[in-house]
């Protein structure tokens, strides 16, 4: 048909004598019969529509797992999700033989190169940074192929069984260490609080004793206050040694004189 339509977000590349002459985007178009022919994209793998229409919207390409070796000699299997779109249909058709397969191999080779320069711990903790580095590394090649790479996301990163077992043991050890540290910190805080409480109690007792002594001094005078304090301490001492009912306590005969108590008081 010399009259044809192109769907929305698609295009068709017309060839004449085997060379591209024009790109037709969405809408109604005409071509020269027998001379101009649409370039077919049946050779593209994973394309959404077989035939002559080229998809211009953003596309997603899942890569198969690729085995890589990290800087610390750990074997990992990694797969990615590539988000991309075609910006120059002519370059996408004529600058590369099989666009989808070539793009997938380009990304996986760059992933393997970057992973080989990093340790496993770095890979697990910096996936976003790795994705940005991959996009930056393949940008020039993608532009030469008429592509715009939106993002390359590391979908899955799986280590071998021995490494997974070692990582699990490391996680258990870290959790145990964290629990011990938190328990020690809690005991330290409790000891500090108890010490502060005891310090505050001693301060209050000292203030109460000082207030008691000042009150006695004002009421009885200095000499009378001193005598009252000595008597109090003596009586408290006897109270302490007589707490056990089985103990026998002998009081001196001059107890009143020792307490400075006059006969009859």
C-alpha positions as CSV (number, residue, x, y, z in Angstrom):
1,X,0.0,0.0,0.0
2,X,1.4,3.4,-0.9
3,X,-0.8,5.0,1.8
4,X,-0.3,3.9,5.4
5,X,-0.7,5.0,9.0
6,X,1.7,4.9,11.9
7,X,0.3,4.3,15.4
8,X,0.9,6.8,18.2
9,X,4.4,6.6,19.8
10,X,5.8,4.6,16.9
11,X,7.7,5.3,13.7
12,X,8.6,3.7,10.4
13,X,11.9,4.0,8.5
14,X,11.5,4.1,4.8
15,X,14.2,2.7,2.6
16,X,15.0,3.3,-1.1
17,X,17.4,1.0,-2.9
18,X,18.5,-0.3,0.5
19,X,19.3,3.1,2.0
20,X,17.2,5.0,4.6
21,X,15.5,8.0,3.1
22,X,13.0,9.2,5.7
23,X,11.4,8.5,9.1
24,X,7.6,8.6,9.4
25,X,6.1,9.2,12.8
26,X,2.5,8.7,14.0
27,X,-0.2,9.7,11.4
28,X,-1.1,9.2,7.8
29,X,1.7,9.0,5.2
30,X,2.4,8.1,1.6
31,X,5.3,6.3,0.0
32,X,6.4,5.6,-3.6
33,X,5.2,2.2,-4.5
34,X,7.8,-0.5,-5.4
35,X,10.7,2.0,-4.7
36,X,10.2,2.9,-1.0
37,X,9.8,0.1,1.5
38,X,9.5,0.2,5.3
39,X,12.5,-1.2,7.2
40,X,11.4,-4.3,9.1
41,X,12.5,-5.0,12.7
42,X,11.7,-8.7,12.8
43,X,15.3,-9.4,13.6
44,X,15.1,-7.5,16.9
45,X,14.6,-9.8,19.9
46,X,12.2,-8.9,22.7
47,X,10.6,-6.1,20.6
48,X,7.0,-5.4,21.5
49,X,5.6,-5.4,18.0
50,X,7.1,-7.5,15.2
51,X,7.1,-6.0,11.7
52,X,7.9,-2.4,10.6
53,X,6.8,-0.3,13.6
54,X,9.5,0.9,16.0
55,X,8.5,1.6,19.6
56,X,9.4,5.1,20.8
57,X,8.1,5.0,24.3
58,X,10.3,4.0,27.3
59,X,10.9,0.3,27.3
60,X,12.0,-2.1,30.0
61,X,14.5,-4.9,29.3
62,X,15.3,-7.6,31.9
63,X,18.7,-9.1,31.7
64,X,19.4,-12.8,32.5
65,X,21.7,-13.5,35.5
66,X,25.3,-12.9,34.8
67,X,28.0,-14.6,37.0
68,X,30.6,-12.1,38.2
69,X,33.6,-12.2,40.6
70,X,34.1,-9.4,43.1
71,X,37.4,-7.8,44.2
72,X,37.5,-10.1,47.2
73,X,37.1,-13.2,45.0
74,X,33.4,-13.8,45.8
75,X,31.2,-15.2,43.0
76,X,27.8,-13.5,42.6
77,X,25.0,-13.8,40.2
78,X,23.5,-10.4,39.1
79,X,20.6,-9.3,36.9
80,X,19.4,-5.8,36.0
81,X,16.4,-3.9,34.7
82,X,17.2,-1.5,31.9
83,X,14.9,1.4,31.2
84,X,15.5,3.0,27.8
85,X,14.0,4.6,24.8
86,X,14.9,5.1,21.1
87,X,15.8,8.7,20.2
88,X,17.2,8.2,16.7
89,X,15.5,5.4,14.8
90,X,18.0,5.4,12.0
91,X,20.9,4.9,14.3
92,X,19.0,2.2,16.2
93,X,18.5,0.3,13.0
94,X,21.8,0.8,11.1
95,X,24.5,1.4,13.8
96,X,23.9,-1.9,15.6
97,X,23.0,-5.4,14.4
98,X,20.6,-6.5,17.1
99,X,19.6,-3.6,19.3
100,X,18.0,-5.4,22.3
101,X,20.7,-8.1,22.5
102,X,23.5,-5.7,22.1
103,X,22.1,-3.3,24.7
104,X,21.8,-6.2,27.2
105,X,25.3,-7.4,26.6
106,X,26.7,-3.8,26.8
107,X,25.1,-3.4,30.3
108,X,26.1,-6.8,31.6
109,X,29.7,-6.4,30.5
110,X,29.9,-3.0,32.2
111,X,28.3,-4.5,35.3
112,X,30.9,-7.2,35.4
113,X,33.7,-4.7,35.1
114,X,32.4,-2.5,37.9
115,X,31.7,-5.5,40.2
116,X,35.2,-6.7,39.7
117,X,36.5,-3.5,41.2
118,X,34.4,-3.6,44.4
119,X,34.2,-5.8,47.5
120,X,30.9,-7.7,48.3
121,X,30.1,-5.4,51.2
122,X,30.4,-2.4,49.0
123,X,28.1,-3.9,46.4
124,X,25.4,-4.7,49.0
125,X,25.5,-1.2,50.5
126,X,25.7,1.0,47.3
127,X,23.4,-0.3,44.7
128,X,22.1,3.1,43.7
129,X,25.7,4.4,43.2
130,X,26.5,1.4,41.1
131,X,23.4,2.0,38.9
132,X,24.5,5.6,38.3
133,X,28.0,4.5,37.4
134,X,26.7,2.0,34.9
135,X,24.4,4.5,33.1
136,X,27.3,7.0,32.9
137,X,29.7,4.4,31.5
138,X,27.4,3.2,28.7
139,X,26.0,6.7,27.8
140,X,28.3,7.4,24.9
141,X,27.7,4.0,23.3
142,X,24.0,4.3,23.8
143,X,24.0,7.7,22.1
144,X,25.9,6.3,19.2
145,X,23.2,3.6,18.9
146,X,20.4,6.3,19.0
147,X,19.3,5.4,22.5
148,X,18.7,7.2,25.8
149,X,19.3,5.2,28.9
150,X,16.9,6.3,31.7
151,X,18.3,3.9,34.4
152,X,19.9,0.6,35.1
153,X,18.6,-1.0,38.3
154,X,20.3,-3.9,39.9
155,X,17.4,-6.2,40.4
156,X,19.0,-9.2,42.1
157,X,22.5,-9.9,43.5
158,X,22.9,-13.4,44.8
159,X,26.1,-14.8,46.3
160,X,27.1,-18.5,46.4
161,X,26.0,-20.7,49.2
162,X,29.2,-20.6,51.2
163,X,29.2,-16.8,51.1
164,X,25.6,-16.7,52.1
165,X,26.4,-18.9,55.1
166,X,29.3,-16.7,56.1
167,X,27.2,-13.6,55.7
168,X,24.5,-15.2,57.9
169,X,27.0,-16.0,60.6
170,X,28.4,-12.5,60.4
171,X,24.9,-11.0,60.8
172,X,24.2,-13.2,63.9
173,X,27.5,-12.1,65.4
174,X,26.7,-8.5,64.8
175,X,23.3,-8.8,66.4
176,X,24.8,-10.6,69.4
177,X,27.5,-7.9,69.7
178,X,24.8,-5.1,69.4
179,X,22.7,-6.8,72.1
180,X,25.6,-7.1,74.5
181,X,26.6,-3.5,73.9
182,X,23.0,-2.3,74.5
183,X,22.8,-4.4,77.7
184,X,26.1,-2.9,79.0
185,X,24.9,0.6,78.2
186,X,21.7,0.0,80.1
187,X,23.5,-1.4,83.1
188,X,25.9,1.6,83.1
189,X,23.0,4.1,82.9
190,X,21.2,2.3,85.8
191,X,24.4,2.4,87.9
192,X,24.8,6.1,87.2
193,X,21.1,6.7,88.2
194,X,21.6,4.7,91.4
195,X,24.7,6.6,92.3
196,X,23.0,10.0,91.6
197,X,20.1,8.9,93.7
198,X,22.4,7.9,96.6
199,X,24.3,11.2,96.3
200,X,21.0,13.1,96.4
201,X,19.9,11.1,99.5
202,X,23.1,11.9,101.3
203,X,22.8,15.6,100.5
204,X,19.2,15.7,101.8
205,X,20.3,13.9,105.0
206,X,23.2,16.3,105.5
207,X,20.8,19.2,105.0
208,X,18.4,17.8,107.5
209,X,21.2,17.2,110.1
210,X,22.4,20.7,109.6
211,X,18.9,22.1,110.1
212,X,18.5,20.0,113.3
213,X,21.8,21.2,114.8
214,X,21.0,24.8,114.0
215,X,17.6,24.4,115.6
216,X,19.2,22.9,118.8
217,X,21.8,25.6,118.9
218,X,19.2,28.3,118.7
219,X,17.0,26.6,121.4
220,X,19.6,25.2,123.9
221,X,22.7,27.2,123.1
222,X,25.9,25.8,121.8
223,X,26.8,23.8,124.9
224,X,23.3,22.4,125.3
225,X,23.2,21.5,121.6
226,X,26.5,19.6,121.9
227,X,25.3,17.7,125.0
228,X,22.0,16.8,123.3
229,X,23.8,15.5,120.2
230,X,26.2,13.4,122.3
231,X,23.3,11.9,124.2
232,X,21.4,11.2,121.0
233,X,24.4,9.3,119.5
234,X,24.9,7.3,122.6
235,X,21.3,6.3,122.8
236,X,21.3,5.4,119.1
237,X,24.4,3.2,119.7
238,X,22.7,1.3,122.5
239,X,19.6,0.9,120.3
240,X,21.7,-0.7,117.6
241,X,23.4,-3.2,119.9
242,X,20.2,-4.2,121.6
243,X,18.3,-5.2,118.4
244,X,19.1,-8.9,118.8
245,X,16.9,-10.3,121.7
246,X,19.5,-12.9,122.5
247,X,22.2,-10.4,123.2
248,X,22.9,-9.2,126.7
249,X,23.8,-5.6,127.2
250,X,25.4,-4.2,130.3
251,X,25.0,-0.5,130.9
252,X,27.5,1.4,133.0
253,X,26.4,2.5,136.5
254,X,27.3,6.1,135.7
255,X,25.0,6.2,132.7
256,X,23.4,9.6,133.7
257,X,26.8,11.2,134.3
258,X,28.0,10.0,130.9
259,X,24.9,11.5,129.3
260,X,25.3,14.7,131.4
261,X,21.9,14.1,132.9
262,X,21.3,15.3,136.4
263,X,19.7,13.0,138.9
264,X,15.9,13.3,138.7
265,X,15.9,14.6,135.1
